Amino acid sequence: MSIRTILKSPLLHFFALAGLIFALYAVLDDTVPAPPPDAITLNPEEAGRLITRFTKTWSRPPSKEEVNGLIRSWALEEAYVRDALALGLDRDDPVIRQRLMLKMQFLAESGAAGEQPGDATLQAYLDENPEPFRQPARLAFSQVLLPPDRAEETTEIRAQLENGADPATLGKASLLPVAVPMMPVPAIDRTFGAGFGESLAELPEGQWGGPVKSSYGLHLVQVSGRTEASLPPLSEIRDRVEAEWRSGRARDMRAAFEDALLARYTVTLPTAEEVLAQ
């Protein structure tokens, strides 16, 4: 085959054109080559974030020496992590597994932080979940702690109270307040013991009643004021409702993410009975 024939060959023309295209692409390509796998590189933007964290922590910018220390610490951390991963030190480590799971859960819930619910959404949530926002009943009262094991004195003390005697001068001395201003029932229970506030709710207002049992003994009590439990309007508790709504949205997002995550795998798990039988 002559040189002329070879030069006229379409196959030669194809390879020549392909070589020219690849050469031109190599010249014009501005893609930054990937660093070698053993390279540790910190660009100025990432280094700036190190300085920002330092400034937020210490309320001042770092010195030149401290910047050099931050950069060296970052490089050492990167090297340590890479070698640890290469050695498989992350495998079967419960602490690392827990941290990774927490990060994934954070990613699953992060969308809730950016949502901005309107009043209609929050009102619907409040209507469906009123109990966390309901204000408890409140009571104001006076009380006299009765002497223990002296039931015969109860009638006499009651009579004195009904005749206008000062409650502070009667009954057993204690550190309990004689007159309690308007207070939520749960707060009353924290002072006098569980169930005391609910017992007062059954007493008529303006009359001495009882005895009512507390953690300290028996009391004669006169209720001077009360307000019933109520649900405030959304305008008064909007921030609380929004916080609870957002927390619920985060839980829903995590649950949906976890369901989708498990659906990607063929999950084979033993039953509780099988595990406990061993």
BALOBA-1460 file (C-alpha; in Angstrom, 3 decimals):
// residues 278
<rec num="1" residu="m" x="0.000" y="0.000" z="0.000"/>
<rec num="2" residu="s" x="1.457" y="3.356" z="-1.050"/>
<rec num="3" residu="i" x="1.899" y="6.407" z="1.218"/>
<rec num="4" residu="r" x="-0.629" y="8.284" z="-0.966"/>
<rec num="5" residu="t" x="-3.254" y="5.633" z="-0.332"/>
<rec num="6" residu="i" x="-2.639" y="5.699" z="3.424"/>
<rec num="7" residu="l" x="-2.922" y="9.506" z="3.537"/>
<rec num="8" residu="k" x="-6.267" y="9.313" z="1.720"/>
<rec num="9" residu="s" x="-7.652" y="6.710" z="4.155"/>
<rec num="10" residu="p" x="-10.840" y="7.862" z="6.026"/>
<rec num="11" residu="l" x="-9.694" y="5.928" z="9.091"/>
<rec num="12" residu="l" x="-6.541" y="8.020" z="9.295"/>
<rec num="13" residu="h" x="-8.591" y="11.174" z="8.930"/>
<rec num="14" residu="f" x="-10.853" y="10.018" z="11.801"/>
<rec num="15" residu="f" x="-7.959" y="9.358" z="14.200"/>
<rec num="16" residu="a" x="-6.288" y="12.647" z="13.289"/>
<rec num="17" residu="l" x="-9.489" y="14.594" z="13.923"/>
<rec num="18" residu="a" x="-10.099" y="12.798" z="17.224"/>
<rec num="19" residu="g" x="-6.542" y="13.562" z="18.349"/>
<rec num="20" residu="l" x="-7.014" y="17.214" z="17.473"/>
<rec num="21" residu="i" x="-10.277" y="17.389" z="19.440"/>
<rec num="22" residu="f" x="-8.716" y="15.803" z="22.547"/>
<rec num="23" residu="a" x="-5.713" y="18.099" z="22.325"/>
<rec num="24" residu="l" x="-7.934" y="21.166" z="22.014"/>
<rec num="25" residu="y" x="-10.070" y="19.997" z="24.957"/>
<rec num="26" residu="a" x="-6.949" y="19.548" z="27.094"/>
<rec num="27" residu="v" x="-5.848" y="23.104" z="26.304"/>
<rec num="28" residu="l" x="-9.248" y="24.725" z="26.960"/>
<rec num="29" residu="d" x="-10.354" y="22.629" z="29.974"/>
<rec num="30" residu="d" x="-10.200" y="24.777" z="33.121"/>
<rec num="31" residu="t" x="-11.308" y="22.019" z="35.527"/>
<rec num="32" residu="v" x="-9.174" y="22.033" z="38.638"/>
<rec num="33" residu="p" x="-7.464" y="18.657" z="38.890"/>
<rec num="34" residu="a" x="-8.394" y="16.617" z="41.926"/>
<rec num="35" residu="p" x="-5.699" y="16.550" z="44.588"/>
<rec num="36" residu="p" x="-3.875" y="13.285" z="45.103"/>
<rec num="37" residu="p" x="-5.381" y="11.057" z="47.794"/>
<rec num="38" residu="d" x="-2.513" y="11.793" z="50.196"/>
<rec num="39" residu="a" x="-2.861" y="15.590" z="49.882"/>
<rec num="40" residu="i" x="-4.215" y="17.692" z="52.754"/>
<rec num="41" residu="t" x="-5.317" y="21.092" z="51.463"/>
<rec num="42" residu="l" x="-6.984" y="23.965" z="53.304"/>
<rec num="43" residu="n" x="-8.201" y="26.862" z="51.187"/>
<rec num="44" residu="p" x="-8.451" y="30.426" z="52.580"/>
<rec num="45" residu="e" x="-12.260" y="30.287" z="52.786"/>
<rec num="46" residu="e" x="-12.185" y="27.195" z="55.007"/>
<rec num="47" residu="a" x="-9.399" y="28.738" z="57.084"/>
<rec num="48" residu="g" x="-11.614" y="31.796" z="57.543"/>
<rec num="49" residu="r" x="-14.249" y="29.607" z="59.192"/>
<rec num="50" residu="l" x="-11.634" y="28.466" z="61.712"/>
<rec num="51" residu="i" x="-10.970" y="32.107" z="62.582"/>
<rec num="52" residu="t" x="-14.700" y="32.831" z="62.837"/>
<rec num="53" residu="r" x="-15.186" y="29.979" z="65.328"/>
<rec num="54" residu="f" x="-12.198" y="31.171" z="67.362"/>
<rec num="55" residu="t" x="-13.571" y="34.726" z="67.448"/>
<rec num="56" residu="k" x="-17.028" y="33.582" z="68.567"/>
<rec num="57" residu="t" x="-15.521" y="31.400" z="71.290"/>
<rec num="58" residu="w" x="-13.028" y="33.902" z="72.718"/>
<rec num="59" residu="s" x="-14.744" y="37.193" z="71.733"/>
<rec num="60" residu="r" x="-11.596" y="38.398" z="69.969"/>
<rec num="61" residu="p" x="-9.763" y="37.652" z="66.723"/>
<rec num="62" residu="p" x="-6.762" y="35.301" z="66.888"/>
<rec num="63" residu="s" x="-3.186" y="36.498" z="66.644"/>
<rec num="64" residu="k" x="-0.928" y="35.456" z="63.774"/>
<rec num="65" residu="e" x="0.624" y="32.739" z="65.940"/>
<rec num="66" residu="e" x="-2.822" y="31.472" z="66.950"/>
<rec num="67" residu="v" x="-3.932" y="31.380" z="63.295"/>
<rec num="68" residu="n" x="-0.896" y="29.233" z="62.470"/>
<rec num="69" residu="g" x="-1.792" y="26.991" z="65.408"/>
<rec num="70" residu="l" x="-5.408" y="26.668" z="64.230"/>
<rec num="71" residu="i" x="-4.290" y="25.722" z="60.736"/>
<rec num="72" residu="r" x="-1.784" y="23.151" z="62.011"/>
<rec num="73" residu="s" x="-4.407" y="21.671" z="64.367"/>
<rec num="74" residu="w" x="-6.835" y="21.368" z="61.456"/>
<rec num="75" residu="a" x="-4.202" y="19.550" z="59.361"/>
<rec num="76" residu="l" x="-3.378" y="17.197" z="62.229"/>
<rec num="77" residu="e" x="-7.068" y="16.445" z="62.790"/>
<rec num="78" residu="e" x="-7.540" y="15.715" z="59.087"/>
<rec num="79" residu="a" x="-4.521" y="13.402" z="59.058"/>
<rec num="80" residu="y" x="-5.631" y="11.613" z="62.231"/>
<rec num="81" residu="v" x="-9.147" y="11.073" z="60.876"/>
<rec num="82" residu="r" x="-7.932" y="9.777" z="57.515"/>
<rec num="83" residu="d" x="-5.528" y="7.295" z="59.094"/>
<rec num="84" residu="a" x="-8.151" y="6.194" z="61.632"/>
<rec num="85" residu="l" x="-10.644" y="5.542" z="58.818"/>
<rec num="86" residu="a" x="-7.980" y="3.712" z="56.803"/>
<rec num="87" residu="l" x="-7.287" y="1.480" z="59.804"/>
<rec num="88" residu="g" x="-11.012" y="0.832" z="60.262"/>
<rec num="89" residu="l" x="-11.054" y="2.319" z="63.758"/>
<rec num="90" residu="d" x="-14.537" y="3.690" z="63.117"/>
<rec num="91" residu="r" x="-16.016" y="0.224" z="62.751"/>
<rec num="92" residu="d" x="-18.028" y="-1.235" z="65.627"/>
<rec num="93" residu="d" x="-17.342" y="1.827" z="67.780"/>
<rec num="94" residu="p" x="-20.594" y="2.656" z="69.641"/>
<rec num="95" residu="v" x="-19.585" y="6.289" z="70.253"/>
<rec num="96" residu="i" x="-18.882" y="6.965" z="66.580"/>
<rec num="97" residu="r" x="-22.018" y="5.103" z="65.506"/>
<rec num="98" residu="q" x="-24.086" y="7.193" z="67.925"/>
<rec num="99" residu="r" x="-22.562" y="10.440" z="66.633"/>
<rec num="100" residu="l" x="-23.240" y="9.463" z="63.027"/>
<rec num="101" residu="m" x="-26.816" y="8.545" z="63.862"/>
<rec num="102" residu="l" x="-27.370" y="11.880" z="65.631"/>
<rec num="103" residu="k" x="-26.034" y="13.760" z="62.614"/>
<rec num="104" residu="m" x="-28.353" y="11.871" z="60.288"/>
<rec num="105" residu="q" x="-31.297" y="12.568" z="62.600"/>
<rec num="106" residu="f" x="-30.361" y="16.259" z="62.580"/>
<rec num="107" residu="l" x="-30.365" y="16.234" z="58.786"/>
<rec num="108" residu="a" x="-33.741" y="14.467" z="58.762"/>
<rec num="109" residu="e" x="-35.272" y="17.103" z="61.069"/>
<rec num="110" residu="s" x="-33.517" y="20.189" z="59.701"/>
<rec num="111" residu="g" x="-36.324" y="21.050" z="57.281"/>
<rec num="112" residu="a" x="-38.663" y="21.878" z="60.180"/>
<rec num="113" residu="a" x="-36.461" y="24.802" z="61.251"/>
<rec num="114" residu="g" x="-37.053" y="26.627" z="57.990"/>
<rec num="115" residu="e" x="-40.833" y="26.282" z="57.881"/>
<rec num="116" residu="q" x="-42.918" y="29.356" z="58.737"/>
<rec num="117" residu="p" x="-46.411" y="28.307" z="59.858"/>
<rec num="118" residu="g" x="-49.293" y="30.750" z="59.545"/>
<rec num="119" residu="d" x="-51.873" y="31.479" z="62.214"/>
<rec num="120" residu="a" x="-54.344" y="29.055" z="60.629"/>
<rec num="121" residu="t" x="-51.827" y="26.211" z="60.879"/>
<rec num="122" residu="l" x="-50.989" y="27.031" z="64.491"/>
<rec num="123" residu="q" x="-54.640" y="27.438" z="65.469"/>
<rec num="124" residu="a" x="-55.411" y="24.018" z="63.998"/>
<rec num="125" residu="y" x="-52.492" y="22.555" z="65.975"/>
<rec num="126" residu="l" x="-53.727" y="24.266" z="69.151"/>
<rec num="127" residu="d" x="-57.243" y="22.919" z="68.606"/>
<rec num="128" residu="e" x="-55.891" y="19.379" z="68.210"/>
<rec num="129" residu="n" x="-53.432" y="19.619" z="71.138"/>
<rec num="130" residu="p" x="-54.949" y="21.905" z="73.783"/>
<rec num="131" residu="e" x="-53.703" y="20.215" z="76.960"/>
<rec num="132" residu="p" x="-50.027" y="21.347" z="76.900"/>
<rec num="133" residu="f" x="-51.201" y="24.964" z="76.653"/>
<rec num="134" residu="r" x="-54.114" y="24.921" z="79.066"/>
<rec num="135" residu="q" x="-53.611" y="27.176" z="82.084"/>
<rec num="136" residu="p" x="-54.387" y="25.312" z="85.328"/>
<rec num="137" residu="a" x="-56.979" y="26.417" z="87.833"/>
<rec num="138" residu="r" x="-55.781" y="28.974" z="90.403"/>
<rec num="139" residu="l" x="-56.751" y="29.276" z="94.056"/>
<rec num="140" residu="a" x="-56.255" y="31.732" z="96.909"/>
<rec num="141" residu="f" x="-56.877" y="30.523" z="100.453"/>
<rec num="142" residu="s" x="-56.035" y="30.648" z="104.133"/>
<rec num="143" residu="q" x="-55.170" y="27.537" z="106.127"/>
<rec num="144" residu="v" x="-54.669" y="26.355" z="109.696"/>
<rec num="145" residu="l" x="-52.631" y="23.214" z="110.369"/>
<rec num="146" residu="l" x="-54.430" y="21.176" z="113.024"/>
<rec num="147" residu="p" x="-52.550" y="19.577" z="115.941"/>
<rec num="148" residu="p" x="-52.017" y="15.850" z="115.286"/>
<rec num="149" residu="d" x="-54.089" y="13.269" z="117.162"/>
<rec num="150" residu="r" x="-56.271" y="15.951" z="118.815"/>
<rec num="151" residu="a" x="-59.478" y="15.748" z="116.804"/>
<rec num="152" residu="e" x="-61.475" y="17.266" z="119.673"/>
<rec num="153" residu="e" x="-59.801" y="20.618" z="119.047"/>
<rec num="154" residu="t" x="-60.952" y="20.787" z="115.405"/>
<rec num="155" residu="t" x="-64.494" y="21.859" z="116.297"/>
<rec num="156" residu="e" x="-63.223" y="24.523" z="118.713"/>
<rec num="157" residu="i" x="-60.703" y="25.922" z="116.192"/>
<rec num="158" residu="r" x="-63.340" y="25.988" z="113.453"/>
<rec num="159" residu="a" x="-65.703" y="27.905" z="115.700"/>
<rec num="160" residu="q" x="-63.016" y="30.481" z="116.513"/>
<rec num="161" residu="l" x="-62.209" y="30.914" z="112.830"/>
<rec num="162" residu="e" x="-65.861" y="31.391" z="111.950"/>
<rec num="163" residu="n" x="-66.082" y="34.040" z="114.658"/>
<rec num="164" residu="g" x="-63.254" y="35.995" z="113.022"/>
<rec num="165" residu="a" x="-60.192" y="34.770" z="114.931"/>
<rec num="166" residu="d" x="-56.793" y="35.313" z="113.311"/>
<rec num="167" residu="p" x="-55.741" y="32.010" z="111.639"/>
<rec num="168" residu="a" x="-52.111" y="32.744" z="112.464"/>
<rec num="169" residu="t" x="-52.882" y="32.385" z="116.173"/>
<rec num="170" residu="l" x="-54.510" y="28.968" z="115.900"/>
<rec num="171" residu="g" x="-53.455" y="25.413" z="115.215"/>
<rec num="172" residu="k" x="-49.993" y="23.912" z="115.038"/>
<rec num="173" residu="a" x="-47.087" y="26.224" z="114.299"/>
<rec num="174" residu="s" x="-45.323" y="25.528" z="110.987"/>
<rec num="175" residu="l" x="-43.352" y="27.214" z="108.224"/>
<rec num="176" residu="l" x="-46.321" y="26.941" z="105.860"/>
<rec num="177" residu="p" x="-47.908" y="30.246" z="104.798"/>
<rec num="178" residu="v" x="-51.173" y="30.978" z="106.564"/>
<rec num="179" residu="a" x="-52.528" y="33.079" z="103.671"/>
<rec num="180" residu="v" x="-51.750" y="31.834" z="100.160"/>
<rec num="181" residu="p" x="-52.305" y="34.341" z="97.310"/>
<rec num="182" residu="m" x="-53.786" y="33.318" z="93.964"/>
<rec num="183" residu="m" x="-51.622" y="30.412" z="92.838"/>
<rec num="184" residu="p" x="-51.846" y="27.638" z="90.189"/>
<rec num="185" residu="v" x="-52.972" y="24.313" z="91.574"/>
<rec num="186" residu="p" x="-49.723" y="22.525" z="90.542"/>
<rec num="187" residu="a" x="-47.727" y="25.098" z="92.536"/>
<rec num="188" residu="i" x="-49.990" y="24.547" z="95.550"/>
<rec num="189" residu="d" x="-49.349" y="20.803" z="95.287"/>
<rec num="190" residu="r" x="-45.605" y="21.405" z="95.241"/>
<rec num="191" residu="t" x="-45.903" y="23.236" z="98.575"/>
<rec num="192" residu="f" x="-48.538" y="21.173" z="100.380"/>
<rec num="193" residu="g" x="-48.255" y="17.803" z="98.632"/>
<rec num="194" residu="a" x="-49.854" y="16.094" z="95.649"/>
<rec num="195" residu="g" x="-53.643" y="16.324" z="95.510"/>
<rec num="196" residu="f" x="-54.008" y="19.133" z="98.037"/>
<rec num="197" residu="g" x="-54.972" y="21.711" z="95.411"/>
<rec num="198" residu="e" x="-57.607" y="19.444" z="93.873"/>
<rec num="199" residu="s" x="-59.127" y="18.878" z="97.331"/>
<rec num="200" residu="l" x="-59.514" y="22.637" z="97.759"/>
<rec num="201" residu="a" x="-61.379" y="22.858" z="94.467"/>
<rec num="202" residu="e" x="-64.287" y="21.050" z="96.142"/>
<rec num="203" residu="l" x="-64.586" y="23.547" z="99.022"/>
<rec num="204" residu="p" x="-67.111" y="26.412" z="98.895"/>
<rec num="205" residu="e" x="-65.628" y="29.874" z="98.590"/>
<rec num="206" residu="g" x="-65.622" y="32.146" z="101.658"/>
<rec num="207" residu="q" x="-66.237" y="29.407" z="104.256"/>
<rec num="208" residu="w" x="-63.926" y="27.421" z="106.486"/>
<rec num="209" residu="g" x="-63.938" y="23.800" z="105.356"/>
<rec num="210" residu="g" x="-62.068" y="20.593" z="105.875"/>
<rec num="211" residu="p" x="-60.172" y="19.002" z="107.349"/>
<rec num="212" residu="v" x="-58.112" y="18.607" z="104.173"/>
<rec num="213" residu="k" x="-55.115" y="16.253" z="104.217"/>
<rec num="214" residu="s" x="-51.673" y="17.433" z="103.068"/>
<rec num="215" residu="s" x="-48.157" y="16.087" z="103.404"/>
<rec num="216" residu="y" x="-47.961" y="17.850" z="106.795"/>
<rec num="217" residu="g" x="-51.241" y="16.725" z="108.312"/>
<rec num="218" residu="l" x="-54.835" y="17.980" z="108.390"/>
<rec num="219" residu="h" x="-55.879" y="21.569" z="107.657"/>
<rec num="220" residu="l" x="-58.921" y="23.767" z="107.971"/>
<rec num="221" residu="v" x="-59.070" y="25.859" z="104.811"/>
<rec num="222" residu="q" x="-60.985" y="28.902" z="103.649"/>
<rec num="223" residu="v" x="-60.921" y="29.473" z="99.876"/>
<rec num="224" residu="s" x="-60.960" y="33.209" z="99.124"/>
<rec num="225" residu="g" x="-60.697" y="33.149" z="95.336"/>
<rec num="226" residu="r" x="-60.511" y="30.795" z="92.375"/>
<rec num="227" residu="t" x="-60.271" y="30.792" z="88.600"/>
<rec num="228" residu="e" x="-61.052" y="27.775" z="86.467"/>
<rec num="229" residu="a" x="-58.629" y="26.122" z="84.085"/>
<rec num="230" residu="s" x="-58.666" y="27.822" z="80.679"/>
<rec num="231" residu="l" x="-57.094" y="27.697" z="77.240"/>
<rec num="232" residu="p" x="-55.550" y="31.066" z="76.295"/>
<rec num="233" residu="p" x="-56.103" y="32.444" z="72.774"/>
<rec num="234" residu="l" x="-53.410" y="31.815" z="70.187"/>
<rec num="235" residu="s" x="-52.332" y="35.470" z="70.255"/>
<rec num="236" residu="e" x="-51.155" y="35.100" z="73.861"/>
<rec num="237" residu="i" x="-49.204" y="31.860" z="73.452"/>
<rec num="238" residu="r" x="-48.193" y="31.917" z="69.786"/>
<rec num="239" residu="d" x="-44.468" y="31.408" z="70.452"/>
<rec num="240" residu="r" x="-45.134" y="28.341" z="72.624"/>
<rec num="241" residu="v" x="-47.549" y="26.856" z="70.098"/>
<rec num="242" residu="e" x="-45.107" y="27.447" z="67.229"/>
<rec num="243" residu="a" x="-42.264" y="25.813" z="69.183"/>
<rec num="244" residu="e" x="-44.392" y="22.741" z="69.904"/>
<rec num="245" residu="w" x="-45.657" y="22.631" z="66.315"/>
<rec num="246" residu="r" x="-42.094" y="22.806" z="64.978"/>
<rec num="247" residu="s" x="-41.000" y="20.067" z="67.359"/>
<rec num="248" residu="g" x="-43.845" y="17.877" z="66.116"/>
<rec num="249" residu="r" x="-42.922" y="18.585" z="62.492"/>
<rec num="250" residu="a" x="-39.338" y="17.570" z="63.243"/>
<rec num="251" residu="r" x="-40.528" y="14.283" z="64.749"/>
<rec num="252" residu="d" x="-42.746" y="13.617" z="61.722"/>
<rec num="253" residu="m" x="-39.879" y="14.358" z="59.325"/>
<rec num="254" residu="r" x="-37.554" y="12.050" z="61.228"/>
<rec num="255" residu="a" x="-40.140" y="9.250" z="61.258"/>
<rec num="256" residu="a" x="-40.701" y="9.583" z="57.489"/>
<rec num="257" residu="f" x="-36.956" y="9.674" z="56.866"/>
<rec num="258" residu="e" x="-36.388" y="6.582" z="59.003"/>
<rec num="259" residu="d" x="-39.147" y="4.674" z="57.209"/>
<rec num="260" residu="a" x="-37.653" y="5.586" z="53.815"/>
<rec num="261" residu="l" x="-34.163" y="4.742" z="55.059"/>
<rec num="262" residu="l" x="-35.117" y="1.251" z="56.206"/>
<rec num="263" residu="a" x="-37.075" y="0.690" z="52.993"/>
<rec num="264" residu="r" x="-33.801" y="0.897" z="51.059"/>
<rec num="265" residu="y" x="-32.515" y="-2.236" z="52.793"/>
<rec num="266" residu="t" x="-33.573" y="-5.819" z="53.162"/>
<rec num="267" residu="v" x="-33.973" y="-5.879" z="56.931"/>
<rec num="268" residu="t" x="-33.932" y="-9.243" z="58.700"/>
<rec num="269" residu="l" x="-34.361" y="-9.006" z="62.464"/>
<rec num="270" residu="p" x="-35.048" y="-11.597" z="65.159"/>
<rec num="271" residu="t" x="-38.185" y="-11.360" z="67.258"/>
<rec num="272" residu="a" x="-38.004" y="-10.577" z="70.971"/>
<rec num="273" residu="e" x="-39.091" y="-14.126" z="71.737"/>
<rec num="274" residu="e" x="-36.198" y="-15.569" z="69.721"/>
<rec num="275" residu="v" x="-33.676" y="-13.380" z="71.519"/>
<rec num="276" residu="l" x="-35.037" y="-14.046" z="74.992"/>
<rec num="277" residu="a" x="-35.214" y="-17.791" z="74.354"/>
<rec num="278" residu="q" x="-31.452" y="-18.054" z="74.004"/>
